Amino acid sequence: MEKMDDRNLFISEALPGTQPGSTIRDIYACLMHGRVLTSLDAVNENRTVDLGKYISELRNKYGIDIKDQWITLGNRKRIKQYFIEKK
């Protein structure tokens, strides 16, 4: 069972009905800590190949203001990054 600390209480309030240790909570926590996520980050760190689905759910169901931007890599491939702007 996950230890309840201030961060977990905040996540519980922001994402009611989600379970501690769930992928959506992990993604939200990363974003709230200032991380910029790509699909590859989500595969390696958050155990999902469907980051877009969780971003969509955070935006639409929970009203989280997640920004995104396209970046071009050195090999001319484009990927999307997701982040929450600091206020």
C-alpha positions in Angstrom: 0.0 0.0 0.0 1.2 3.5 -0.9 2.2 5.8 2.0 -0.1 8.8 2.2 2.0 12.0 2.2 1.1 15.6 1.1 1.8 14.8 -2.6 -0.5 11.8 -2.5 -3.2 13.8 -0.9 -2.9 16.5 -3.5 -3.0 13.8 -6.3 -6.1 12.2 -4.7 -7.9 15.5 -4.7 -6.9 16.3 -8.3 -7.7 12.8 -9.6 -10.6 11.5 -7.6 -11.4 7.8 -8.2 -7.9 6.8 -9.3 -5.8 4.3 -7.4 -2.4 4.9 -5.8 0.3 3.6 -8.1 -1.9 3.8 -11.2 -0.3 4.9 -14.5 -2.5 8.1 -14.7 -1.3 9.1 -11.2 2.3 8.4 -12.2 2.0 10.6 -15.3 0.3 13.4 -13.4 3.0 13.3 -10.7 5.8 13.5 -13.3 4.1 16.5 -15.0 3.4 18.3 -11.6 7.1 17.9 -10.7 8.1 19.9 -13.8 8.9 17.0 -16.1 8.5 17.2 -19.8 7.2 13.8 -21.1 7.3 12.2 -24.6 5.8 8.9 -25.6 9.3 7.3 -25.2 9.5 8.6 -21.6 6.1 7.1 -20.9 7.2 3.7 -22.2 10.4 3.7 -20.1 9.1 5.3 -16.9 5.3 5.0 -16.7 4.7 1.6 -18.2 2.5 2.7 -21.0 2.6 2.9 -24.8 -0.5 5.2 -24.9 0.6 8.5 -23.3 -1.9 10.4 -25.5 -4.8 8.5 -23.9 -3.8 9.5 -20.4 -3.0 13.1 -21.4 -6.5 13.3 -23.0 -8.1 11.9 -19.9 -6.2 14.3 -17.6 -7.3 17.2 -19.8 -10.9 16.3 -20.5 -12.0 14.4 -17.4 -10.0 16.1 -14.7 -9.5 19.6 -16.3 -5.7 19.6 -16.0 -4.1 22.3 -18.2 -1.5 20.2 -20.0 0.4 22.0 -22.7 2.1 20.3 -25.7 4.5 21.2 -28.4 6.1 19.5 -31.4 9.9 19.3 -31.5 12.1 18.1 -34.3 14.9 15.6 -33.5 18.3 15.5 -35.1 17.1 12.8 -37.5 14.2 15.1 -38.7 11.7 13.0 -36.8 9.0 15.0 -35.0 7.7 14.1 -31.6 5.3 15.8 -29.2 6.3 16.8 -25.7 3.7 17.3 -22.9 4.2 19.6 -19.8 2.4 21.7 -17.2 3.5 25.3 -17.1 4.7 26.6 -13.8 2.6 29.5 -12.5 
